[in-house]
């Protein structure tokens, strides 16, 4: 029973790290076939993070609301928008993304976040290479992996390189 309690405590402590790695993976992947699943996964992890620490999340929101003011206004703009459905959707996406960023920045020290970005990008790049998914280019077929674009694949590789360098420097 003590072992189970210590395992739950460890899971609770590592939840922000797992959430950060999962968000980096989900935001990097551009798979049209699984787009809805990726978004639902992000919402589920966010819900789990908030449900596990509701008081802390509320305290973070109340402390950092000025930083979230622009996304809040963007979301509220659906009330005066000509296209309210689209304004609400994109405003909510901006608010959701900004709040996740504030939560993760509050829950994780920078060195742990950098390590999580490195781990997530390493896994993503290896999976993209293993997928062998190719796309058309002026020079012929090029690797697009799970990004859907050679330029996005280059950005994933660059992010992996920079996060690896930062992890090494820690």
C-alpha positions as CSV (number, residue, x, y, z in Angstrom):
1,X,0.0,0.0,0.0
2,X,2.9,2.4,0.8
3,X,4.4,1.5,-2.6
4,X,1.1,2.3,-4.4
5,X,1.0,5.6,-2.6
6,X,4.6,6.5,-3.5
7,X,3.8,5.5,-7.2
8,X,0.8,7.9,-7.2
9,X,2.9,10.7,-5.7
10,X,5.5,10.1,-8.4
11,X,2.8,10.2,-11.1
12,X,1.4,13.4,-9.7
13,X,4.9,15.0,-9.6
14,X,5.7,13.9,-13.2
15,X,2.4,14.9,-14.7
16,X,3.6,18.4,-15.9
17,X,6.6,16.8,-17.6
18,X,4.5,14.2,-19.3
19,X,2.0,16.9,-20.3
20,X,4.8,19.1,-21.7
21,X,6.2,16.3,-23.8
22,X,2.8,15.3,-25.1
23,X,1.9,18.9,-26.1
24,X,5.2,19.3,-28.0
25,X,4.4,16.0,-29.8
26,X,0.8,16.9,-30.6
27,X,1.6,20.4,-31.7
28,X,4.4,19.2,-34.1
29,X,2.3,16.5,-35.7
30,X,0.2,17.6,-38.7
31,X,-1.8,14.5,-39.5
32,X,-5.1,15.3,-41.2
33,X,-6.3,11.7,-40.6
34,X,-5.9,12.0,-36.9
35,X,-6.4,15.8,-36.3
36,X,-9.5,15.4,-34.1
37,X,-7.8,12.7,-32.0
38,X,-4.7,14.9,-31.5
39,X,-6.9,17.8,-30.3
40,X,-8.9,15.5,-28.0
41,X,-5.7,14.2,-26.6
42,X,-4.5,17.7,-25.8
43,X,-7.8,18.6,-24.2
44,X,-7.7,15.4,-22.1
45,X,-4.2,16.0,-20.9
46,X,-5.1,19.6,-20.0
47,X,-8.2,18.4,-18.2
48,X,-6.1,15.9,-16.3
49,X,-3.6,18.6,-15.3
50,X,-6.3,20.9,-14.1
51,X,-8.2,18.2,-12.3
52,X,-5.1,17.0,-10.5
53,X,-4.3,20.6,-9.3
54,X,-7.4,22.8,-9.5
55,X,-6.4,25.2,-6.7
56,X,-3.0,25.7,-8.2
57,X,-4.4,26.3,-11.7
58,X,-6.9,28.8,-10.5
59,X,-4.1,30.6,-8.5
60,X,-1.9,30.7,-11.6
61,X,-4.8,32.1,-13.7
62,X,-5.5,34.8,-11.2
63,X,-1.9,35.7,-10.9
64,X,-1.1,35.7,-14.7
65,X,-4.4,37.0,-16.1
66,X,-2.8,40.2,-17.5
67,X,-0.6,37.9,-19.6
68,X,-3.7,36.2,-20.8
69,X,-5.6,39.4,-21.5
70,X,-5.0,39.4,-25.3
71,X,-6.3,35.8,-25.7
72,X,-9.2,36.6,-23.4
73,X,-10.2,39.6,-25.6
74,X,-9.6,37.5,-28.8
75,X,-12.0,34.9,-27.4
76,X,-14.6,37.5,-26.3
77,X,-14.5,39.1,-29.8
78,X,-17.0,36.5,-31.0
79,X,-19.7,38.7,-29.4
80,X,-19.1,41.6,-31.9
81,X,-17.7,39.6,-34.8
82,X,-19.3,39.3,-38.2
83,X,-18.4,35.6,-38.1
84,X,-18.9,34.6,-34.5
85,X,-18.4,30.9,-34.8
86,X,-15.0,31.2,-36.3
87,X,-14.0,34.0,-33.9
88,X,-15.0,31.9,-31.0
89,X,-13.2,28.9,-32.3
90,X,-9.9,30.6,-33.0
91,X,-10.1,32.8,-29.9
92,X,-10.6,29.7,-27.7
93,X,-7.7,28.0,-29.4
94,X,-5.5,31.0,-28.6
95,X,-6.7,31.2,-25.0
96,X,-6.3,27.4,-24.6
97,X,-2.8,27.4,-26.0
98,X,-1.7,30.5,-24.0
99,X,-3.1,29.1,-20.7
100,X,-1.3,25.8,-21.3
101,X,1.9,27.7,-21.8
102,X,1.4,29.7,-18.6
103,X,0.5,26.5,-16.7
104,X,3.5,24.6,-17.9
105,X,5.8,27.5,-17.3
106,X,4.5,27.7,-13.7
107,X,4.7,24.0,-13.0
108,X,8.1,23.2,-14.6
109,X,11.5,24.7,-14.1
110,X,13.0,25.7,-17.4
111,X,15.6,22.9,-17.4
112,X,12.9,20.3,-17.1
113,X,10.9,21.9,-19.9
114,X,13.9,21.9,-22.2
115,X,14.6,18.2,-21.4
116,X,10.9,17.4,-22.2
117,X,11.1,19.3,-25.5
118,X,14.3,17.3,-26.3
119,X,12.7,13.9,-25.5
120,X,9.5,14.7,-27.4
121,X,11.3,16.0,-30.5
122,X,13.7,13.0,-30.4
123,X,10.7,10.6,-30.3
124,X,8.9,12.6,-33.0
125,X,11.9,12.8,-35.4
126,X,12.7,9.1,-35.0
127,X,9.0,8.2,-35.6
128,X,8.9,10.5,-38.6
129,X,12.1,8.9,-40.0
130,X,10.7,5.4,-39.4
131,X,7.4,6.3,-41.1
132,X,9.2,7.0,-44.3
133,X,6.3,9.3,-45.3
134,X,7.4,11.2,-48.4
135,X,6.1,14.3,-50.2
136,X,6.6,16.0,-53.5
137,X,9.2,18.7,-54.0
138,X,10.8,20.4,-57.0
139,X,13.8,18.1,-56.5
140,X,11.7,15.0,-56.2
141,X,10.4,13.1,-53.2
142,X,11.5,14.3,-49.8
143,X,10.8,13.2,-46.2
144,X,7.8,14.9,-44.7
145,X,7.3,12.5,-41.8
146,X,4.4,13.3,-39.6
147,X,4.6,17.0,-40.3
148,X,3.2,17.0,-43.8
149,X,5.8,19.4,-45.1
150,X,9.5,19.3,-45.8
151,X,9.9,22.8,-44.2
152,X,8.1,21.7,-41.0
153,X,10.3,18.6,-41.0
154,X,13.3,20.9,-41.1
155,X,11.9,22.9,-38.3
156,X,11.4,19.7,-36.2
157,X,15.0,18.7,-36.9
158,X,16.2,22.2,-35.9
159,X,14.1,22.1,-32.7
160,X,15.6,18.8,-31.9
161,X,19.1,20.1,-32.5
162,X,18.6,23.2,-30.3
163,X,16.9,21.3,-27.5
164,X,19.7,18.7,-27.6
165,X,22.3,21.5,-27.4
166,X,20.4,23.2,-24.5
167,X,20.0,19.8,-22.7
168,X,23.7,19.2,-23.1
169,X,24.5,22.6,-21.7
170,X,22.4,22.1,-18.6
